[in-house]
């Protein structure tokens, strides 16, 4: 897993200069960029935190510092991570999800859960990276799309957030149809109530995002009107002189 960390740092270094230029652009220009999320946020990631490195030796030492017993299996690591997350102990929760990724580097659930911890730590850009990893592993898993959308909403990237919320709803609707039409076994891992709650949450955020975009547009139009009026008054004063 150390190679994963190295590749992320490498990608960040390669994109640093073009991203500095991008971050100098207006918010509207940023929204219109075709870059991926990983290209869009690299300067916001904090690679200095060693605890993000999924390294068994480091995690073993960290477990001694935090005084918890090492998990023996992936399932135990996930269970403990969820327990500590529910208790609000985000530091220990993240360490157990790190352990889960040592046992199973392709666990889309562990990446999603670790992203949730980072979201609660107000590390939105770092959480986006975990959600994106989860999506790469399982593209029809709706939860990281919604969660990533929440991060983008918090970063005022409403158009990008809308895209994620809509994708989450699309997957939820397709999964619910499997329940209704075929009772397909592939849909059993998600219960209907959870899916419906996720869809309701995504729809609420879609409303919020669209409202924010309307407000931004209204504010921009108002500013343009003020600038036009100021320009006209200036022209009239020049003509009078």
Beta strands, then each sheet from edge to edge (+ up, - down):
end
